[in-house]
Amino acid sequence: MPSNQTTKSDASRIQSSQARGGKDMSSGGFAARAQAAADRNANVASSKTGSSHGPSSGTQQSGQQSTPGKR
């Protein structure tokens, strides 16, 4: 990964620093944007290497849960 792209480690440091400083931790804040950039960069890197970390790689889980007595 080029050195000018945000990594997940970079995003983690940014989030930690922002939280300790009492800064904006909302979904539109800098920490969230850094995390989104890191996620995008990781997805691009994994698609180039052919690895997949998504739900389709491996076991499948159903989104339904049964609750006894309720229908």
N, CA, C and O atoms as a Maestro MAE file, in Angstrom:
{
 s_m_m2io_version
 :::
 2.0.0
}

f_m_ct {
 s_m_title
 :::
 protein
 m_atom[284] {
  # First column is atom index #
  i_m_mmod_type
  r_m_x_coord
  r_m_y_coord
  r_m_z_coord
  i_m_residue_number
  s_m_chain_name
  s_m_pdb_residue_name
  s_m_pdb_atom_name
  i_m_atomic_number
  :::
  1 25 0.858 -1.179 0.000 1 A "MET " " N  " 7
  2 3 0.000 0.000 0.000 1 A "MET " " CA " 6
  3 2 0.898 1.233 0.000 1 A "MET " " C  " 6
  4 15 1.852 1.320 0.773 1 A "MET " " O  " 8
  5 25 0.576 2.196 -0.886 2 A "PRO " " N  " 7
  6 3 1.382 3.422 -0.897 2 A "PRO " " CA " 6
  7 2 1.359 4.113 0.465 2 A "PRO " " C  " 6
  8 15 0.383 4.018 1.210 2 A "PRO " " O  " 8
  9 25 2.433 4.798 0.767 3 A "SER " " N  " 7
  10 3 2.573 5.412 2.085 3 A "SER " " CA " 6
  11 2 1.605 6.569 2.331 3 A "SER " " C  " 6
  12 15 1.442 6.997 3.474 3 A "SER " " O  " 8
  13 25 0.961 7.082 1.283 4 A "ASN " " N  " 7
  14 3 0.044 8.207 1.476 4 A "ASN " " CA " 6
  15 2 -1.400 7.766 1.676 4 A "ASN " " C  " 6
  16 15 -2.295 8.611 1.710 4 A "ASN " " O  " 8
  17 25 -1.652 6.460 1.810 5 A "GLN " " N  " 7
  18 3 -3.004 5.980 2.045 5 A "GLN " " CA " 6
  19 2 -3.186 5.613 3.509 5 A "GLN " " C  " 6
  20 15 -2.279 5.084 4.152 5 A "GLN " " O  " 8
  21 25 -4.369 5.904 4.022 6 A "THR " " N  " 7
  22 3 -4.680 5.637 5.417 6 A "THR " " CA " 6
  23 2 -4.845 4.136 5.649 6 A "THR " " C  " 6
  24 15 -5.597 3.475 4.932 6 A "THR " " O  " 8
  25 25 -4.148 3.603 6.642 7 A "THR " " N  " 7
  26 3 -4.277 2.198 6.998 7 A "THR " " CA " 6
  27 2 -5.230 2.063 8.179 7 A "THR " " C  " 6
  28 15 -5.606 3.056 8.802 7 A "THR " " O  " 8
  29 25 -5.615 0.832 8.478 8 A "LYS " " N  " 7
  30 3 -6.485 0.598 9.637 8 A "LYS " " CA " 6
  31 2 -5.765 0.999 10.922 8 A "LYS " " C  " 6
  32 15 -6.397 1.474 11.866 8 A "LYS " " O  " 8
  33 25 -4.465 0.814 10.962 9 A "SER " " N  " 7
  34 3 -3.681 1.227 12.124 9 A "SER " " CA " 6
  35 2 -3.703 2.750 12.275 9 A "SER " " C  " 6
  36 15 -3.827 3.268 13.385 9 A "SER " " O  " 8
  37 25 -3.581 3.457 11.157 10 A "ASP " " N  " 7
  38 3 -3.664 4.920 11.183 10 A "ASP " " CA " 6
  39 2 -5.024 5.368 11.718 10 A "ASP " " C  " 6
  40 15 -5.108 6.251 12.571 10 A "ASP " " O  " 8
  41 25 -6.090 4.744 11.203 11 A "ALA " " N  " 7
  42 3 -7.444 5.111 11.622 11 A "ALA " " CA " 6
  43 2 -7.638 4.849 13.110 11 A "ALA " " C  " 6
  44 15 -8.297 5.625 13.802 11 A "ALA " " O  " 8
  45 25 -7.067 3.761 13.596 12 A "SER " " N  " 7
  46 3 -7.173 3.430 15.020 12 A "SER " " CA " 6
  47 2 -6.507 4.499 15.880 12 A "SER " " C  " 6
  48 15 -7.056 4.922 16.897 12 A "SER " " O  " 8
  49 25 -5.325 4.929 15.461 13 A "ARG " " N  " 7
  50 3 -4.621 5.990 16.203 13 A "ARG " " CA " 6
  51 2 -5.409 7.291 16.177 13 A "ARG " " C  " 6
  52 15 -5.483 7.994 17.184 13 A "ARG " " O  " 8
  53 25 -5.995 7.611 15.036 14 A "ILE " " N  " 7
  54 3 -6.789 8.840 14.914 14 A "ILE " " CA " 6
  55 2 -8.004 8.773 15.823 14 A "ILE " " C  " 6
  56 15 -8.299 9.731 16.537 14 A "ILE " " O  " 8
  57 25 -8.710 7.649 15.801 15 A "GLN " " N  " 7
  58 3 -9.900 7.502 16.637 15 A "GLN " " CA " 6
  59 2 -9.547 7.607 18.109 15 A "GLN " " C  " 6
  60 15 -10.249 8.267 18.875 15 A "GLN " " O  " 8
  61 25 -8.467 6.963 18.505 16 A "SER " " N  " 7
  62 3 -8.047 7.002 19.903 16 A "SER " " CA " 6
  63 2 -7.708 8.424 20.335 16 A "SER " " C  " 6
  64 15 -8.113 8.878 21.405 16 A "SER " " O  " 8
  65 25 -6.962 9.112 19.487 17 A "SER " " N  " 7
  66 3 -6.566 10.483 19.798 17 A "SER " " CA " 6
  67 2 -7.770 11.414 19.886 17 A "SER " " C  " 6
  68 15 -7.851 12.249 20.787 17 A "SER " " O  " 8
  69 25 -8.701 11.268 18.953 18 A "GLN " " N  " 7
  70 3 -9.894 12.105 18.943 18 A "GLN " " CA " 6
  71 2 -10.748 11.844 20.186 18 A "GLN " " C  " 6
  72 15 -11.266 12.779 20.796 18 A "GLN " " O  " 8
  73 25 -10.892 10.575 20.553 19 A "ALA " " N  " 7
  74 3 -11.707 10.227 21.715 19 A "ALA " " CA " 6
  75 2 -11.079 10.747 23.004 19 A "ALA " " C  " 6
  76 15 -11.776 11.285 23.864 19 A "ALA " " O  " 8
  77 25 -9.754 10.588 23.138 20 A "ARG " " N  " 7
  78 3 -9.070 11.075 24.345 20 A "ARG " " CA " 6
  79 2 -9.143 12.584 24.461 20 A "ARG " " C  " 6
  80 15 -9.173 13.131 25.563 20 A "ARG " " O  " 8
  81 25 -9.171 13.260 23.309 21 A "GLY " " N  " 7
  82 3 -9.218 14.720 23.316 21 A "GLY " " CA " 6
  83 2 -10.619 15.287 23.414 21 A "GLY " " C  " 6
  84 15 -10.800 16.504 23.420 21 A "GLY " " O  " 8
  85 25 -11.619 14.407 23.491 22 A "GLY " " N  " 7
  86 3 -12.997 14.880 23.584 22 A "GLY " " CA " 6
  87 2 -13.506 15.494 22.293 22 A "GLY " " C  " 6
  88 15 -14.407 16.332 22.313 22 A "GLY " " O  " 8
  89 25 -12.942 15.087 21.188 23 A "LYS " " N  " 7
  90 3 -13.320 15.651 19.882 23 A "LYS " " CA " 6
  91 2 -14.566 14.971 19.335 23 A "LYS " " C  " 6
  92 15 -15.116 14.058 19.950 23 A "LYS " " O  " 8
  93 25 -14.997 15.434 18.170 24 A "ASP " " N  " 7
  94 3 -16.190 14.934 17.492 24 A "ASP " " CA " 6
  95 2 -16.015 13.461 17.111 24 A "ASP " " C  " 6
  96 15 -15.144 13.116 16.312 24 A "ASP " " O  " 8
  97 25 -16.854 12.599 17.692 25 A "MET " " N  " 7
  98 3 -16.799 11.165 17.384 25 A "MET " " CA " 6
  99 2 -18.049 10.736 16.607 25 A "MET " " C  " 6
  100 15 -18.374 9.550 16.554 25 A "MET " " O  " 8
  101 25 -18.740 11.699 16.009 26 A "SER " " N  " 7
  102 3 -19.955 11.382 15.254 26 A "SER " " CA " 6
  103 2 -19.602 10.716 13.935 26 A "SER " " C  " 6
  104 15 -18.434 10.628 13.556 26 A "SER " " O  " 8
  105 25 -20.631 10.251 13.247 27 A "SER " " N  " 7
  106 3 -20.417 9.558 11.978 27 A "SER " " CA " 6
  107 2 -19.881 10.494 10.893 27 A "SER " " C  " 6
  108 15 -19.385 10.024 9.869 27 A "SER " " O  " 8
  109 25 -19.971 11.794 11.097 28 A "GLY " " N  " 7
  110 3 -19.445 12.737 10.116 28 A "GLY " " CA " 6
  111 2 -18.120 13.346 10.528 28 A "GLY " " C  " 6
  112 15 -17.586 14.205 9.827 28 A "GLY " " O  " 8
  113 25 -17.586 12.914 11.653 29 A "GLY " " N  " 7
  114 3 -16.347 13.481 12.165 29 A "GLY " " CA " 6
  115 2 -15.110 12.949 11.460 29 A "GLY " " C  " 6
  116 15 -15.184 12.027 10.648 29 A "GLY " " O  " 8
  117 25 -13.979 13.544 11.786 30 A "PHE " " N  " 7
  118 3 -12.713 13.177 11.162 30 A "PHE " " CA " 6
  119 2 -12.346 11.724 11.411 30 A "PHE " " C  " 6
  120 15 -11.858 11.048 10.506 30 A "PHE " " O  " 8
  121 25 -12.571 11.235 12.621 31 A "ALA " " N  " 7
  122 3 -12.221 9.848 12.951 31 A "ALA " " CA " 6
  123 2 -13.029 8.872 12.093 31 A "ALA " " C  " 6
  124 15 -12.490 7.870 11.622 31 A "ALA " " O  " 8
  125 25 -14.296 9.152 11.889 32 A "ALA " " N  " 7
  126 3 -15.144 8.281 11.067 32 A "ALA " " CA " 6
  127 2 -14.702 8.313 9.605 32 A "ALA " " C  " 6
  128 15 -14.695 7.287 8.926 32 A "ALA " " O  " 8
  129 25 -14.336 9.500 9.134 33 A "ARG " " N  " 7
  130 3 -13.860 9.599 7.747 33 A "ARG " " CA " 6
  131 2 -12.532 8.877 7.564 33 A "ARG " " C  " 6
  132 15 -12.287 8.276 6.518 33 A "ARG " " O  " 8
  133 25 -11.678 8.935 8.576 34 A "ALA " " N  " 7
  134 3 -10.403 8.210 8.511 34 A "ALA " " CA " 6
  135 2 -10.651 6.705 8.478 34 A "ALA " " C  " 6
  136 15 -9.990 5.977 7.738 34 A "ALA " " O  " 8
  137 25 -11.612 6.241 9.291 35 A "GLN " " N  " 7
  138 3 -11.949 4.815 9.302 35 A "GLN " " CA " 6
  139 2 -12.511 4.378 7.952 35 A "GLN " " C  " 6
  140 15 -12.172 3.304 7.455 35 A "GLN " " O  " 8
  141 25 -13.362 5.201 7.366 36 A "ALA " " N  " 7
  142 3 -13.936 4.873 6.064 36 A "ALA " " CA " 6
  143 2 -12.848 4.791 4.998 36 A "ALA " " C  " 6
  144 15 -12.871 3.897 4.152 36 A "ALA " " O  " 8
  145 25 -11.902 5.715 5.036 37 A "ALA " " N  " 7
  146 3 -10.801 5.693 4.073 37 A "ALA " " CA " 6
  147 2 -9.947 4.443 4.260 37 A "ALA " " C  " 6
  148 15 -9.542 3.816 3.281 37 A "ALA " " O  " 8
  149 25 -9.674 4.081 5.498 38 A "ALA " " N  " 7
  150 3 -8.883 2.882 5.780 38 A "ALA " " CA " 6
  151 2 -9.616 1.636 5.291 38 A "ALA " " C  " 6
  152 15 -8.996 0.734 4.727 38 A "ALA " " O  " 8
  153 25 -10.927 1.581 5.503 39 A "ASP " " N  " 7
  154 3 -11.714 0.447 5.029 39 A "ASP " " CA " 6
  155 2 -11.689 0.353 3.511 39 A "ASP " " C  " 6
  156 15 -11.533 -0.732 2.951 39 A "ASP " " O  " 8
  157 25 -11.842 1.495 2.850 40 A "ARG " " N  " 7
  158 3 -11.790 1.501 1.378 40 A "ARG " " CA " 6
  159 2 -10.426 1.022 0.891 40 A "ARG " " C  " 6
  160 15 -10.341 0.211 -0.032 40 A "ARG " " O  " 8
  161 25 -9.369 1.522 1.509 41 A "ASN " " N  " 7
  162 3 -8.022 1.136 1.096 41 A "ASN " " CA " 6
  163 2 -7.773 -0.348 1.335 41 A "ASN " " C  " 6
  164 15 -7.134 -1.008 0.516 41 A "ASN " " O  " 8
  165 25 -8.269 -0.875 2.443 42 A "ALA " " N  " 7
  166 3 -8.103 -2.297 2.737 42 A "ALA " " CA " 6
  167 2 -8.883 -3.141 1.736 42 A "ALA " " C  " 6
  168 15 -8.409 -4.193 1.306 42 A "ALA " " O  " 8
  169 25 -10.084 -2.681 1.362 43 A "ASN " " N  " 7
  170 3 -10.886 -3.420 0.385 43 A "ASN " " CA " 6
  171 2 -10.219 -3.433 -0.981 43 A "ASN " " C  " 6
  172 15 -10.231 -4.454 -1.668 43 A "ASN " " O  " 8
  173 25 -9.642 -2.319 -1.376 44 A "VAL " " N  " 7
  174 3 -8.935 -2.246 -2.658 44 A "VAL " " CA " 6
  175 2 -7.729 -3.176 -2.626 44 A "VAL " " C  " 6
  176 15 -7.472 -3.905 -3.585 44 A "VAL " " O  " 8
  177 25 -6.996 -3.146 -1.527 45 A "ALA " " N  " 7
  178 3 -5.806 -4.004 -1.415 45 A "ALA " " CA " 6
  179 2 -6.185 -5.473 -1.434 45 A "ALA " " C  " 6
  180 15 -5.503 -6.274 -2.073 45 A "ALA " " O  " 8
  181 25 -7.261 -5.844 -0.744 46 A "SER " " N  " 7
  182 3 -7.650 -7.255 -0.700 46 A "SER " " CA " 6
  183 2 -8.219 -7.719 -2.041 46 A "SER " " C  " 6
  184 15 -8.062 -8.884 -2.407 46 A "SER " " O  " 8
  185 25 -8.876 -6.824 -2.773 47 A "SER " " N  " 7
  186 3 -9.413 -7.223 -4.077 47 A "SER " " CA " 6
  187 2 -8.283 -7.424 -5.084 47 A "SER " " C  " 6
  188 15 -8.421 -8.219 -6.014 47 A "SER " " O  " 8
  189 25 -7.180 -6.721 -4.911 48 A "LYS " " N  " 7
  190 3 -6.038 -6.895 -5.806 48 A "LYS " " CA " 6
  191 2 -5.300 -8.205 -5.528 48 A "LYS " " C  " 6
  192 15 -4.706 -8.792 -6.432 48 A "LYS " " O  " 8
  193 25 -5.340 -8.658 -4.274 49 A "THR " " N  " 7
  194 3 -4.649 -9.907 -3.926 49 A "THR " " CA " 6
  195 2 -5.572 -11.105 -4.027 49 A "THR " " C  " 6
  196 15 -5.116 -12.246 -3.952 49 A "THR " " O  " 8
  197 25 -6.875 -10.862 -4.198 50 A "GLY " " N  " 7
  198 3 -7.820 -11.945 -4.349 50 A "GLY " " CA " 6
  199 2 -8.334 -12.510 -3.045 50 A "GLY " " C  " 6
  200 15 -9.108 -13.467 -3.058 50 A "GLY " " O  " 8
  201 25 -7.929 -11.950 -1.920 51 A "SER " " N  " 7
  202 3 -8.433 -12.464 -0.650 51 A "SER " " CA " 6
  203 2 -9.765 -11.817 -0.339 51 A "SER " " C  " 6
  204 15 -10.037 -10.691 -0.755 51 A "SER " " O  " 8
  205 25 -10.597 -12.545 0.401 52 A "SER " " N  " 7
  206 3 -11.913 -12.030 0.749 52 A "SER " " CA " 6
  207 2 -12.154 -12.242 2.221 52 A "SER " " C  " 6
  208 15 -11.925 -13.332 2.744 52 A "SER " " O  " 8
  209 25 -12.616 -11.207 2.892 53 A "HIS " " N  " 7
  210 3 -12.908 -11.305 4.316 53 A "HIS " " CA " 6
  211 2 -14.391 -11.089 4.578 53 A "HIS " " C  " 6
  212 15 -14.801 -10.903 5.724 53 A "HIS " " O  " 8
  213 25 -15.189 -11.113 3.528 54 A "GLY " " N  " 7
  214 3 -16.610 -10.850 3.662 54 A "GLY " " CA " 6
  215 2 -17.391 -12.083 4.084 54 A "GLY " " C  " 6
  216 15 -16.815 -13.153 4.278 54 A "GLY " " O  " 8
  217 25 -18.693 -11.933 4.227 55 A "PRO " " N  " 7
  218 3 -19.526 -13.036 4.698 55 A "PRO " " CA " 6
  219 2 -19.613 -14.193 3.713 55 A "PRO " " C  " 6
  220 15 -19.998 -15.295 4.104 55 A "PRO " " O  " 8
  221 25 -19.267 -13.977 2.443 56 A "SER " " N  " 7
  222 3 -19.375 -15.054 1.478 56 A "SER " " CA " 6
  223 2 -18.181 -15.996 1.511 56 A "SER " " C  " 6
  224 15 -18.182 -17.004 0.805 56 A "SER " " O  " 8
  225 25 -17.168 -15.699 2.308 57 A "SER " " N  " 7
  226 3 -15.998 -16.568 2.369 57 A "SER " " CA " 6
  227 2 -16.063 -17.452 3.612 57 A "SER " " C  " 6
  228 15 -15.605 -17.074 4.690 57 A "SER " " O  " 8
  229 25 -16.631 -18.615 3.435 58 A "GLY " " N  " 7
  230 3 -16.705 -19.525 4.579 58 A "GLY " " CA " 6
  231 2 -18.127 -19.887 4.917 58 A "GLY " " C  " 6
  232 15 -18.955 -20.101 4.031 58 A "GLY " " O  " 8
  233 25 -18.407 -19.954 6.192 59 A "THR " " N  " 7
  234 3 -19.734 -20.382 6.621 59 A "THR " " CA " 6
  235 2 -20.756 -19.273 6.441 59 A "THR " " C  " 6
  236 15 -20.440 -18.086 6.521 59 A "THR " " O  " 8
  237 25 -21.969 -19.685 6.199 60 A "GLN " " N  " 7
  238 3 -23.051 -18.718 6.050 60 A "GLN " " CA " 6
  239 2 -23.876 -18.704 7.315 60 A "GLN " " C  " 6
  240 15 -24.083 -19.738 7.950 60 A "GLN " " O  " 8
  241 25 -24.342 -17.531 7.674 61 A "GLN " " N  " 7
  242 3 -25.178 -17.399 8.855 61 A "GLN " " CA " 6
  243 2 -26.525 -16.836 8.442 61 A "GLN " " C  " 6
  244 15 -26.605 -15.939 7.603 61 A "GLN " " O  " 8
  245 25 -27.553 -17.355 9.022 62 A "SER " " N  " 7
  246 3 -28.893 -16.866 8.750 62 A "SER " " CA " 6
  247 2 -29.158 -15.626 9.602 62 A "SER " " C  " 6
  248 15 -28.722 -15.553 10.751 62 A "SER " " O  " 8
  249 25 -29.863 -14.666 9.046 63 A "GLY " " N  " 7
  250 3 -30.193 -13.455 9.777 63 A "GLY " " CA " 6
  251 2 -31.432 -13.624 10.638 63 A "GLY " " C  " 6
  252 15 -31.858 -12.685 11.310 63 A "GLY " " O  " 8
  253 25 -32.014 -14.820 10.621 64 A "GLN " " N  " 7
  254 3 -33.244 -15.053 11.377 64 A "GLN " " CA " 6
  255 2 -32.932 -15.739 12.692 64 A "GLN " " C  " 6
  256 15 -32.092 -16.637 12.753 64 A "GLN " " O  " 8
  257 25 -33.606 -15.317 13.731 65 A "GLN " " N  " 7
  258 3 -33.465 -15.944 15.022 65 A "GLN " " CA " 6
  259 2 -34.857 -16.366 15.484 65 A "GLN " " C  " 6
  260 15 -35.836 -15.647 15.289 65 A "GLN " " O  " 8
  261 25 -34.923 -17.531 16.093 66 A "SER " " N  " 7
  262 3 -36.225 -17.974 16.581 66 A "SER " " CA " 6
  263 2 -36.403 -17.538 18.019 66 A "SER " " C  " 6
  264 15 -35.488 -17.626 18.837 66 A "SER " " O  " 8
  265 25 -37.594 -17.069 18.302 67 A "THR " " N  " 7
  266 3 -37.942 -16.676 19.660 67 A "THR " " CA " 6
  267 2 -39.091 -17.571 20.113 67 A "THR " " C  " 6
  268 15 -40.190 -17.489 19.565 67 A "THR " " O  " 8
  269 25 -38.851 -18.421 21.102 68 A "PRO " " N  " 7
  270 3 -39.909 -19.336 21.530 68 A "PRO " " CA " 6
  271 2 -41.149 -18.570 21.978 68 A "PRO " " C  " 6
  272 15 -41.065 -17.590 22.719 68 A "PRO " " O  " 8
  273 25 -42.300 -19.042 21.509 69 A "GLY " " N  " 7
  274 3 -43.563 -18.465 21.960 69 A "GLY " " CA " 6
  275 2 -44.029 -17.254 21.187 69 A "GLY " " C  " 6
  276 15 -45.143 -16.780 21.411 69 A "GLY " " O  " 8
  277 25 -43.221 -16.740 20.291 70 A "LYS " " N  " 7
  278 3 -43.624 -15.558 19.494 70 A "LYS " " CA " 6
  279 2 -43.661 -15.933 18.024 70 A "LYS " " C  " 6
  280 15 -42.771 -16.609 17.509 70 A "LYS " " O  " 8
  281 25 -44.708 -15.480 17.369 71 A "ARG " " N  " 7
  282 3 -44.835 -15.741 15.926 71 A "ARG " " CA " 6
  283 2 -45.247 -14.496 15.202 71 A "ARG " " C  " 6
  284 15 -45.405 -14.516 13.981 71 A "ARG " " O  " 8
  :::
 }
 m_bond[283] {
  # First column is bond index #
  i_m_from
  i_m_to
  i_m_order
  :::
  1 1 2 1
  2 2 3 1
  3 3 4 2
  4 3 5 1
  5 5 6 1
  6 6 7 1
  7 7 8 2
  8 7 9 1
  9 9 10 1
  10 10 11 1
  11 11 12 2
  12 11 13 1
  13 13 14 1
  14 14 15 1
  15 15 16 2
  16 15 17 1
  17 17 18 1
  18 18 19 1
  19 19 20 2
  20 19 21 1
  21 21 22 1
  22 22 23 1
  23 23 24 2
  24 23 25 1
  25 25 26 1
  26 26 27 1
  27 27 28 2
  28 27 29 1
  29 29 30 1
  30 30 31 1
  31 31 32 2
  32 31 33 1
  33 33 34 1
  34 34 35 1
  35 35 36 2
  36 35 37 1
  37 37 38 1
  38 38 39 1
  39 39 40 2
  40 39 41 1
  41 41 42 1
  42 42 43 1
  43 43 44 2
  44 43 45 1
  45 45 46 1
  46 46 47 1
  47 47 48 2
  48 47 49 1
  49 49 50 1
  50 50 51 1
  51 51 52 2
  52 51 53 1
  53 53 54 1
  54 54 55 1
  55 55 56 2
  56 55 57 1
  57 57 58 1
  58 58 59 1
  59 59 60 2
  60 59 61 1
  61 61 62 1
  62 62 63 1
  63 63 64 2
  64 63 65 1
  65 65 66 1
  66 66 67 1
  67 67 68 2
  68 67 69 1
  69 69 70 1
  70 70 71 1
  71 71 72 2
  72 71 73 1
  73 73 74 1
  74 74 75 1
  75 75 76 2
  76 75 77 1
  77 77 78 1
  78 78 79 1
  79 79 80 2
  80 79 81 1
  81 81 82 1
  82 82 83 1
  83 83 84 2
  84 83 85 1
  85 85 86 1
  86 86 87 1
  87 87 88 2
  88 87 89 1
  89 89 90 1
  90 90 91 1
  91 91 92 2
  92 91 93 1
  93 93 94 1
  94 94 95 1
  95 95 96 2
  96 95 97 1
  97 97 98 1
  98 98 99 1
  99 99 100 2
  100 99 101 1
  101 101 102 1
  102 102 103 1
  103 103 104 2
  104 103 105 1
  105 105 106 1
  106 106 107 1
  107 107 108 2
  108 107 109 1
  109 109 110 1
  110 110 111 1
  111 111 112 2
  112 111 113 1
  113 113 114 1
  114 114 115 1
  115 115 116 2
  116 115 117 1
  117 117 118 1
  118 118 119 1
  119 119 120 2
  120 119 121 1
  121 121 122 1
  122 122 123 1
  123 123 124 2
  124 123 125 1
  125 125 126 1
  126 126 127 1
  127 127 128 2
  128 127 129 1
  129 129 130 1
  130 130 131 1
  131 131 132 2
  132 131 133 1
  133 133 134 1
  134 134 135 1
  135 135 136 2
  136 135 137 1
  137 137 138 1
  138 138 139 1
  139 139 140 2
  140 139 141 1
  141 141 142 1
  142 142 143 1
  143 143 144 2
  144 143 145 1
  145 145 146 1
  146 146 147 1
  147 147 148 2
  148 147 149 1
  149 149 150 1
  150 150 151 1
  151 151 152 2
  152 151 153 1
  153 153 154 1
  154 154 155 1
  155 155 156 2
  156 155 157 1
  157 157 158 1
  158 158 159 1
  159 159 160 2
  160 159 161 1
  161 161 162 1
  162 162 163 1
  163 163 164 2
  164 163 165 1
  165 165 166 1
  166 166 167 1
  167 167 168 2
  168 167 169 1
  169 169 170 1
  170 170 171 1
  171 171 172 2
  172 171 173 1
  173 173 174 1
  174 174 175 1
  175 175 176 2
  176 175 177 1
  177 177 178 1
  178 178 179 1
  179 179 180 2
  180 179 181 1
  181 181 182 1
  182 182 183 1
  183 183 184 2
  184 183 185 1
  185 185 186 1
  186 186 187 1
  187 187 188 2
  188 187 189 1
  189 189 190 1
  190 190 191 1
  191 191 192 2
  192 191 193 1
  193 193 194 1
  194 194 195 1
  195 195 196 2
  196 195 197 1
  197 197 198 1
  198 198 199 1
  199 199 200 2
  200 199 201 1
  201 201 202 1
  202 202 203 1
  203 203 204 2
  204 203 205 1
  205 205 206 1
  206 206 207 1
  207 207 208 2
  208 207 209 1
  209 209 210 1
  210 210 211 1
  211 211 212 2
  212 211 213 1
  213 213 214 1
  214 214 215 1
  215 215 216 2
  216 215 217 1
  217 217 218 1
  218 218 219 1
  219 219 220 2
  220 219 221 1
  221 221 222 1
  222 222 223 1
  223 223 224 2
  224 223 225 1
  225 225 226 1
  226 226 227 1
  227 227 228 2
  228 227 229 1
  229 229 230 1
  230 230 231 1
  231 231 232 2
  232 231 233 1
  233 233 234 1
  234 234 235 1
  235 235 236 2
  236 235 237 1
  237 237 238 1
  238 238 239 1
  239 239 240 2
  240 239 241 1
  241 241 242 1
  242 242 243 1
  243 243 244 2
  244 243 245 1
  245 245 246 1
  246 246 247 1
  247 247 248 2
  248 247 249 1
  249 249 250 1
  250 250 251 1
  251 251 252 2
  252 251 253 1
  253 253 254 1
  254 254 255 1
  255 255 256 2
  256 255 257 1
  257 257 258 1
  258 258 259 1
  259 259 260 2
  260 259 261 1
  261 261 262 1
  262 262 263 1
  263 263 264 2
  264 263 265 1
  265 265 266 1
  266 266 267 1
  267 267 268 2
  268 267 269 1
  269 269 270 1
  270 270 271 1
  271 271 272 2
  272 271 273 1
  273 273 274 1
  274 274 275 1
  275 275 276 2
  276 275 277 1
  277 277 278 1
  278 278 279 1
  279 279 280 2
  280 279 281 1
  281 281 282 1
  282 282 283 1
  283 283 284 2
  :::
 }
}
